[in-house]
Amino acid sequence: MNSPVSVPRRRPVAVIVGAVLLVIGTGLLAVGIVLAVSNTGDAVDSYQRVGPSGGTVTVSDPGDFRIYAEFPGADEAVGTLPLPRIRTNEGSEVEVRTPGHSETYSLNGRDGVLVGYAEFPAAGTYDVVLGGEPGSGPRVTYAFGDRSPFKSLLKGGLIVAVGVLLDIAGTTVLILGIVRMSRLRRNTMTVSPPVWGPLGTTPPPPLWAGPAAASTPPPLPADEQRSDGPLS
């Protein structure tokens, strides 16, 4: 009995690998975005703030601090804002420098714009006096921080970058795997030998069997057969 002949199918390894890379990449992408936003918001929340009436800033680690002015719409503000004046307990002033670039944020309900830098020479408490004339501008709250909120984006940004690369690699491998599977499916279709009929039947003769073979003439009757003996 004739039975179909099938070619063994290969496992779609490339498709599986591509799908796994896509899942991992998408997961890292989501984690990186959440981590970046969370870290940036935490950095802004950690700043020390001085209200419009002035106040103090406590420094644990001396060094360069950023000064942000916070008020509604500060991230879209145009113009120069007055710089605060900072004094030590002895009454000496701390130099406040203007920034050479623009930096703003709008996070956790706070809008801020970078207005200056101050280098605190030693740990301790410093008095902050706000500049400008009363009523000459918006009621500004000054925020002091030893790091930019955007540096907190670095860790989350690296995770996002890895996730994007894995997504690209996964998509590429998945597409190549699907294309290869499609080609293999066409090339390894099930092949069955021809079936002529029930078991034991003879297949029909071919339509053309080539030139006919030379045939042997039938034997002559006994009375017509020649005798090779001597004539009498």
N, C-alpha and C positions, 0 to 999 in steps of 0.2 A: 504494500500500500504506500502510495506516495505521501510524504509529509513535508510541510513547509520548512525551508531552511532560513533561520533568522540569525542576524549578526548581533553579537552581544552589545548592549548599549553602555556608553560610558557615563560615569557620574558627572553631573554638572558642577565640577569643582569651582570653576571660575565664577559661576553665578552665585554659588554659596559664599565664596570669599568676597565678592563685590557687595553682596547684601550685608554681610557682617561689617565690612568697612564703612558702609553707609550708616548703619545703626550706631556704630561707635563714634563716627564723625559727627553725626547729628546730636548725639548725647553730649559730646565735648563742646560743641558749638553752643548748646543751651546753657551748660554749666558755666562756660567762659563768659557769656553775656551777663548772666545773673551775678557772677562773682565780680565782674568789672563794675557793674552798676552799684552793687552793694558796697564794695571797697571805696569807691569814689564818694558815695554818700556818707560813709563812716568817717572818711578823712575830713569832710566839710563839717560834720557834726562835732568833731573833736577840737575844732578851733576855739581859742579863747576869744571872748567878745567883750567889747567895751561900748556901752550905750552912748546916746547923744550928749549926756551930761558928763562924760568922762569916766575914768575908773583906773584900775590897775591890771597889770599882766604879770603873772608869775612864771619865771623861766627856770626850768630844771637843768636843761642842757644848753649852755651858751652857744651862740652861733647865729647864722643868718635866718631871719624870719620873713615870711611874706605877710603883707598887709592888704586885706581886701575891704572894700567899702560895700556894705550890704544895705539895700533898700529896694522897694518894689520897682522892677524894670531896670535894675542896675546892669543886667547882662546886655541891655540895648542902649545904655546911656552914652551920650555924646558930649564931649567936653572934658575939662580937667576938674577933678575934685580936690578939695583942700586936703593936705596931708596932716595927720596928727603929729603932735609934739610929744616926745617921750623923754622922761627924766629919771635918773637914778635916785636912790634915797639921799644921796649927798647933794642932789640938785644939778648935777652935770647932765647935759643933754646927749641923747643918743642920736647919731646921724641917721636920717631917713632919706633914702635915695629913691628917685623916680625910676620906674621900670622902662626898659627899652623895647618892650613888646606889649601887646594886648592879650589879656587872659580873663575870661569870664566864666561863670557857671550859673546854672539854675537847677538846684538839686534840693530835694526834701523841703520844698516850700521856701527856699532861700535863693535870692538873686544876688550875685556878687561880682565885683570887678576889681582886678588887681590895681592898686594905686601906688605901692611902694615896697621897699625892702628896708629892714632895720637889722643891724648886727648887734646883738646883745653881748657885751663883753664878759659877763659873769652871771652865774646863777643868782637869782634873787627876785625881788618884786620891783616893778617899774611903774611909775605914774604915767598915765596917758591923758593928754589934754587935746581935745578936738580943735581943729583949726577952722577958720572961716568965721564970718559974722553970723550971729543968731538970725535965723529966718532968711539967710541968703541962699539956701539950697534945701535939698531934701533932708529929712531927719535920717542921718547916717549912723549905722552901727558898724564899727570897725572890728574885723576878725583877724586874729593873729595865728599863723600856723607855720610850722617848720618844714612843711612839705607841700608840694602842689597836689591838688586833688587828682590831677591827671597822671601822676606817677603811680597812683593806685590802679590805673587801668592796665599797667604793664603785665601783671600776672594773668589777669583775665584775658587780656589781648593775646598773649602767647597761647593760651588754651584755645581761644577762638581760632587763631591761625592754624593750629594743629588740626582742629576739627574741620576747617574748610579744606585743608589739604587731603585729609582722609575722605571727605565727601567727594572731592574731585577724583581721587584714586579709585574709590569704590564705584562711582558712576562709570568710569572708564572700563574697569575690569568687568562690571556687570554687563555693559553693552557688548564688549568683546565676547564674553561668555555666551550671551544670547545669540549673537551672530554665529558663533562656532557651533552651538547646538543646532541651529537651524540648518547649517550646511551638513552636519553629520546626519541629521535626520533624513535629509534628501539622499545622501549617499549610502545609507544603511537601511534602506527600505527592505521589508521582508520579501524574499525571492522564493517562489515555488516552482518546482519542475512541472512540465506539462503533463496533464492527466488525460489519457485517451478514452478511458471508459472503465467499466468494471474490471476487477482484478482478473488477469489471464487473457484479456482481449488483445488482439494484435493491432498495432497502430496502422492506420491507412497508409498505402504506398505514397511516395512523393509524387507530386504532380509531374515531374520530369525526372527521369532516372538516367539521362544521358543516352548515348547511342546504343542501339540494341546489340547484344552479343551475337556472334555467328552461331547459327543453328545447325544441328546435325541432321542430314536427310534420313527419312525413315528407311528401314531395311526393305529390299526387294522381295517379291514372292519367291518361293522355292523353285518353281519351274522357270523363273526368269534369271535365276542366279547363274552366273558364268562358272564354268568348271575349268580349272587350270590344268586338268589331266590331258593325255594325248587323245587326239581324235581317232576314232575307229572307222 
